[in-house]
Amino acid sequence: MSATKKSLAAARKLSKAVEKLQFDEPVTHVYNPLAYAWATHEQYLQRMNPDGCRVLLLGMNPGPWGMAQTGVPFGQVATVRDWLGVDVKIKKPKIEHPKRPIEGLACQRSEVSGERLWGLFRTRFGTAEAFFEQHFVANYCPLVFMEASGKNRTPDKLPAGEREPLDALCDAHLKSLLAATQPEWAVGVGVYAEKCLQRVVGDCPIKITRILHPSPASPAANRGWAEAATAKLVEEGIWR
């Protein structure tokens, strides 16, 4: 079975599993893009090289203006539609936050993290096909957590009783994804993702490193993120 088919099966399994979890206040709304945006996520996974990838990049969880809208990790709308060529109908979550509507590819807000990440790859590789020959981008956790105010709540801020069952499912999925893609390098996009990789990879012969997260909340990322990420990947020998 190809890496693509294995990854599709793993994503479906994860989506069904996380739907059974319960989260309490201050979280009031939970979005699962692997459910309502499955059509786009499936199309994205089909961009994967069926033989796997040399470099797997891992983020934390969907952003409200990225994967939450498009079903694609770091999925800034213009990049998903125009560069990745993913363009299918996106549905709505079962319960939608009034301040965080899902508008799909019609969303006018831009995910800065995704704009930076995919912008670097677009500049370096030119075409999506050239990028996917050896690379793939995934997220550790598929869920978006929101408070009553609409504020985004990241998985690391969940109480242990909620975080641990979620981590168990996400760890199992990450193991499946790594087994399917067989990367030489696993790159955490940020510290959290790197720690997840270190926990899951264990003694497997996969080299782990991290790049700075491209979030605009990071002062360092606002001082030339693309240059810093490129320098790190070149320093590690991942890129030339």
Secondary structure, DSSP 4 states (H G I P E B T S, - for coil): --HHHHHHHHHHHHHHHHTT----TTEEEEE-HHHHTHHHHHHHHTTS-TT--SEEEEESS--TTTHHHHSSTT--HHIIIIIS---------SS--TTS---GGG-----HHHHHHHHHHHHHHSSHHHHHTTEEEEES---EEEETT--EE-GGGS-HHHHHHHHHHHHHHHHHHHHHH--SEEEEESHHHHHHHHHHHTTSS-EEEEE----TT-TTTTTTHHHHHHHHHHHTTS--
